[in-house]
Structures are given as C-alpha cells and as structure tokens.
Amino acid sequence: MSLLHASPQPDAEATADPSTGEVRIPIELWSLDRPQGPTSLVLSAREAAEMHERLGELLTARQQAPLAGIR
C-alpha cells in the first residue's frame, strides 16, 4: 500500500476561472520522500470556499491552543 501526500508546487500559483469559479492549485504528489509527479487540485468555487473556511478555523485554533493540544 502506497501512502501519498501532496505539497504545493514551488513557484506555481493557484488560478481561478472567472466564468465557472473553478480553482486549480498546482501540487506535487509524493510517496514518502519520492516525488511522484505534478498535478492540480481542482475545486469548485463552493469546495474552495469550504476549504478556505476550514483552513482558517484550523489555523485560528492552532493560534489559540498550545501546540501539544493540536492533533
């Protein structure tokens, strides 16, 4: 079983399609420490807004709680 994770592509910028609201975030897929190649995380406008909100909540919680309490 391969466990993949993703990281933002260095020097690449996210884009949005003004007509559809679709958001594309360039990412690199990794398996452990081995790059598996570039791709894009493609989100609808709604999905992007929900992710933005949730990330904001997570970052706010991290600032308000001791690091040991965040999991």
C-alpha positions as CSV (number, residue, x, y, z in Angstrom):
1,M,0.0,0.0,0.0
2,S,1.4,3.4,-1.0
3,L,0.7,6.4,1.1
4,L,0.7,9.5,-0.9
5,H,0.8,13.1,0.3
6,A,0.8,16.4,-1.6
7,S,2.7,19.7,-1.3
8,P,2.2,22.9,-3.2
9,Q,4.4,23.2,-6.3
10,P,7.2,25.7,-5.6
11,D,6.9,28.9,-7.7
12,A,3.5,27.9,-9.0
13,E,0.4,30.0,-8.4
14,A,-3.2,28.9,-8.0
15,T,-5.6,30.1,-10.6
16,A,-9.4,30.6,-10.8
17,D,-11.7,30.5,-13.8
18,P,-13.8,33.7,-13.6
19,S,-16.6,32.1,-15.6
20,T,-17.0,28.9,-13.6
21,G,-15.4,29.8,-10.3
22,E,-13.2,26.6,-10.6
23,V,-10.0,26.9,-8.7
24,R,-6.8,25.0,-9.6
25,I,-4.0,24.6,-7.1
26,P,-0.7,23.1,-8.6
27,I,0.6,20.4,-6.3
28,E,3.3,17.7,-6.3
29,L,2.4,14.2,-5.2
30,W,4.9,12.3,-3.0
31,S,5.3,8.8,-1.8
32,L,7.3,9.0,1.4
33,D,10.2,11.1,0.2
34,R,10.0,10.2,-3.5
35,P,8.3,12.6,-5.9
36,Q,5.5,11.0,-8.0
37,G,4.8,14.0,-10.2
38,P,2.9,17.2,-10.6
39,T,-0.8,17.6,-10.8
40,S,-3.5,20.0,-9.9
41,L,-6.1,20.0,-7.1
42,V,-9.2,21.2,-8.9
43,L,-12.0,22.6,-6.7
44,S,-15.4,24.1,-7.5
45,A,-16.0,27.6,-6.1
46,R,-18.0,26.1,-3.3
47,E,-15.4,23.5,-2.4
48,A,-12.7,26.1,-2.4
49,A,-14.7,28.4,-0.1
50,E,-15.4,25.5,2.3
51,M,-11.7,24.5,2.3
52,H,-10.7,28.2,2.9
53,E,-13.1,28.4,5.8
54,R,-11.9,25.1,7.4
55,L,-8.3,26.0,7.0
56,G,-9.0,29.3,8.7
57,E,-10.6,27.5,11.6
58,L,-7.7,25.2,11.9
59,L,-5.2,28.0,11.9
60,T,-7.2,30.0,14.4
61,A,-7.4,27.0,16.7
62,R,-3.7,26.5,16.4
63,Q,-3.0,30.1,17.5
64,Q,-5.3,29.8,20.4
65,A,-4.2,26.4,21.8
66,P,-0.9,25.0,22.9
67,L,0.8,23.1,20.1
68,A,0.6,19.9,22.2
69,G,-3.2,20.1,22.1
70,I,-3.5,20.2,18.3
71,R,-3.8,16.9,16.5
